[in-house]
Amino acid sequence: MKNFQRVIEMTGSPKEAGFSTKEVFLYELSKFGFVHGKMTKKNNEVDILVADDINSGTGKIKMAVDLDVEIKTYQELKNEFSLEGDLF
């Protein structure tokens, strides 16, 4: 089986999706090959920006749009991978 790895950057809080911290959220996603990276204009390594509100207009959201990086919410990824949060 091919090793699948996707790089994510996070903004906002994952609490509404049931995760106490971004670290807990990333730990759960790491089981599916996700790793944390930095999104920069010079040397972007990020595949997905994860946000609590994709319409917030933060600097990271704007940069993701400019760099054509996929944007998803914490809840979308939680549902997509049937993740269990640690807050419920």
C-alpha positions in Angstrom: 0.0 0.0 0.0 1.3 3.4 -1.0 2.2 5.7 1.9 -0.3 8.6 1.8 0.7 11.9 3.3 -1.1 15.2 3.2 0.1 18.4 4.8 -2.3 20.6 6.8 -2.1 24.0 8.4 -4.7 25.0 11.0 -6.4 28.3 12.0 -9.1 29.1 14.5 -10.2 26.6 17.1 -11.3 23.0 16.8 -13.4 23.1 19.9 -16.8 23.3 18.1 -15.8 20.1 16.3 -15.2 18.4 19.7 -11.4 18.7 20.0 -9.8 20.5 23.0 -6.7 21.6 21.0 -5.2 21.6 17.5 -2.6 19.1 18.7 -5.4 16.6 19.6 -7.0 17.1 16.2 -3.7 16.6 14.4 -3.0 13.5 16.4 -6.3 12.0 15.3 -5.7 13.0 11.6 -2.1 11.7 11.7 -3.5 8.2 11.8 -4.6 8.8 8.2 -1.2 10.2 7.0 -1.7 13.9 7.8 1.2 16.0 9.0 1.4 19.6 10.1 3.2 22.1 7.9 3.6 25.9 7.4 1.8 27.8 4.7 4.0 30.5 3.2 4.0 32.5 0.0 7.6 31.7 -0.8 7.7 28.0 -0.1 4.2 26.6 0.5 4.1 23.0 1.6 0.4 22.9 2.7 -2.3 20.9 0.9 -5.2 21.8 3.1 -5.9 24.7 5.5 -8.3 23.6 8.2 -10.4 26.4 9.8 -13.3 26.7 12.2 -14.9 29.3 9.9 -14.0 29.3 6.2 -15.6 32.7 5.8 -13.7 34.4 8.5 -11.4 36.4 6.3 -8.3 35.8 8.4 -4.8 36.2 7.0 -4.4 32.5 6.6 -7.7 32.1 4.8 -6.7 34.9 2.4 -3.3 33.3 1.8 -4.9 29.9 1.2 -7.1 31.5 -1.5 -4.2 33.3 -3.1 -2.1 30.1 -3.1 -5.0 27.9 -4.3 -4.8 25.7 -1.2 -7.9 23.7 -0.4 -9.8 25.0 2.7 -11.9 22.7 4.9 -13.4 23.0 8.3 -12.5 20.9 11.4 -16.0 19.5 11.3 -15.7 18.5 7.6 -12.5 16.5 8.3 -14.0 15.0 11.5 -16.9 13.7 9.4 -14.8 12.6 6.5 -12.6 10.4 8.6 -15.1 9.6 11.4 -12.9 11.1 14.0 -13.8 11.1 17.7 -13.3 14.3 19.5 -12.1 14.4 23.1 -14.6 17.0 24.4 -17.8 14.9 24.2 
